[in-house]
Amino acid sequence: MKKFIPSSLVIITIVLLGLLSNTSYASNSNSPDVSTILTYIKSQEFMDHVIEHVKFLSSLNSRVTGQNGCYVAAEYIASKFKEYGLKPGGESGYFELFTVTVPIDREVKIIIPESNITIEGYALWPNGIQSCPTPPEGIEGTLVYFESGTLKEISEKLRKLNINDLSNVIALMKFNTYKNWFNLVNFKVKAIIFLEPHETNRIEAETKFTLTPLLVPRIYVFRKYFRVLLNNVHKRVKVFSDMRYENVKSANIIGIIEGTKYKNDIIVISSYYDSWSIIPRLSPGADEACGVAVLLELARFFSINKPLRTLWFVAFSGHWQALRGSR
């Protein structure tokens, strides 16, 4: 694996250099000086530990606040703080609990009654306050495939199917089609099924929801189901999507290393550990794990090389809920 320098590491290094440049700090031979810290940050050992944390955190499928992976990540961080000997700094041990409102999807699936097929799906992020749940009995319509969702393609489909709009249609659509799903919405489509692409980017993802509260269920399915769905185009399908906003408990994780000389001088080193995705249940967030991975390794380093000033290591969640954790 190539050696990488997370942007969070650069920021933390700059902050530490500023703090450590104080002569009263650097003058104590029992605490690490700037040179010692920089040498370790550039070492392979440091990178190996950071990568180890990133691998674990990104293996949890989703760390979106409220998802199970976020709770597992919180326990992991707390266990590392305990392993390194950090003093608990939260109201409940290492944990500072709070309540936050997040979208949770309980059951998302597509049923093709004629073929007796059930396909697991994943709800996309809500449209503003609208989480787009289907009724308990689901939504039924004719499955129609759209290659791109352009107005020209929609017009051709309407003509071939001899219909005036898509009010009885559940659209099957490639994910990498930018904002063209709005064209389907303008023609009153019932729901949209997006197919997993071979690769995509953040811009494509962020165009798949809107702050306008449109009640249009949007479901993501893995690429392996493409052929099955394509073979059932023009058949009746049922879509079920039980996504709703819920108030859930989440936590910030706080570990403290007391300073050897200036205990009342407190330096806070923080990062968020949750992630975000257009698909809440699919959010491994390897890139986003870099910040908290660096935080954990700095906590380990300073647990061995005691600082003069007190250090608070704080891992926030609720980052994508308007910085709920840090607020």
HELIX and SHEET records of a PDB file:
HELIX    1   1 SER A    7  LEU A   20  1                                  14    
HELIX    2   2 THR A   23  ALA A   26  1                                   4    
HELIX    3   3 VAL A   34  ILE A   41  1                                   8    
HELIX    4   4 GLN A   44  LEU A   57  1                                  14    
HELIX    5   5 ASN A   68  GLU A   83  1                                  16    
HELIX    6   6 PRO A  113  SER A  115  5                                   3    
HELIX    7   7 LEU A  151  LEU A  161  1                                  11    
HELIX    8   8 TRP A  181  ASN A  186  1                                   6    
HELIX    9   9 ARG A  202  GLU A  206  1                                   5    
HELIX   10  10 ARG A  223  TYR A  225  5                                   3    
HELIX   11  11 PHE A  226  LEU A  230  1                                   5    
HELIX   12  12 ALA A  286  ILE A  304  1                                  19    
SHEET    1   A 4 LYS A  87  PRO A  88  0                                        
SHEET    2   A 4 ARG A 236  ILE A 257 -1                                        
SHEET    3   A 4 PHE A  95  ILE A 112 -1                                        
SHEET    4   A 4 ILE A 117  GLU A 120 -1                                        
SHEET    1   B 7 LYS A  87  PRO A  88  0                                        
SHEET    2   B 7 ARG A 236  ILE A 257 -1                                        
SHEET    3   B 7 ILE A 139  PHE A 146 -1                                        
SHEET    4   B 7 VAL A 169  LYS A 174  1                                        
SHEET    5   B 7 ALA A 191  LEU A 195  1                                        
SHEET    6   B 7 ARG A 218  VAL A 221  1                                        
SHEET    7   B 7 TYR A 122  ALA A 123 -1                                        
SHEET    1   C 4 LYS A  87  PRO A  88  0                                        
SHEET    2   C 4 ARG A 236  ILE A 257 -1                                        
SHEET    3   C 4 ARG A 309  PHE A 316 -1                                        
SHEET    4   C 4 TYR A 262  TYR A 272  1                                        
END                                                                             
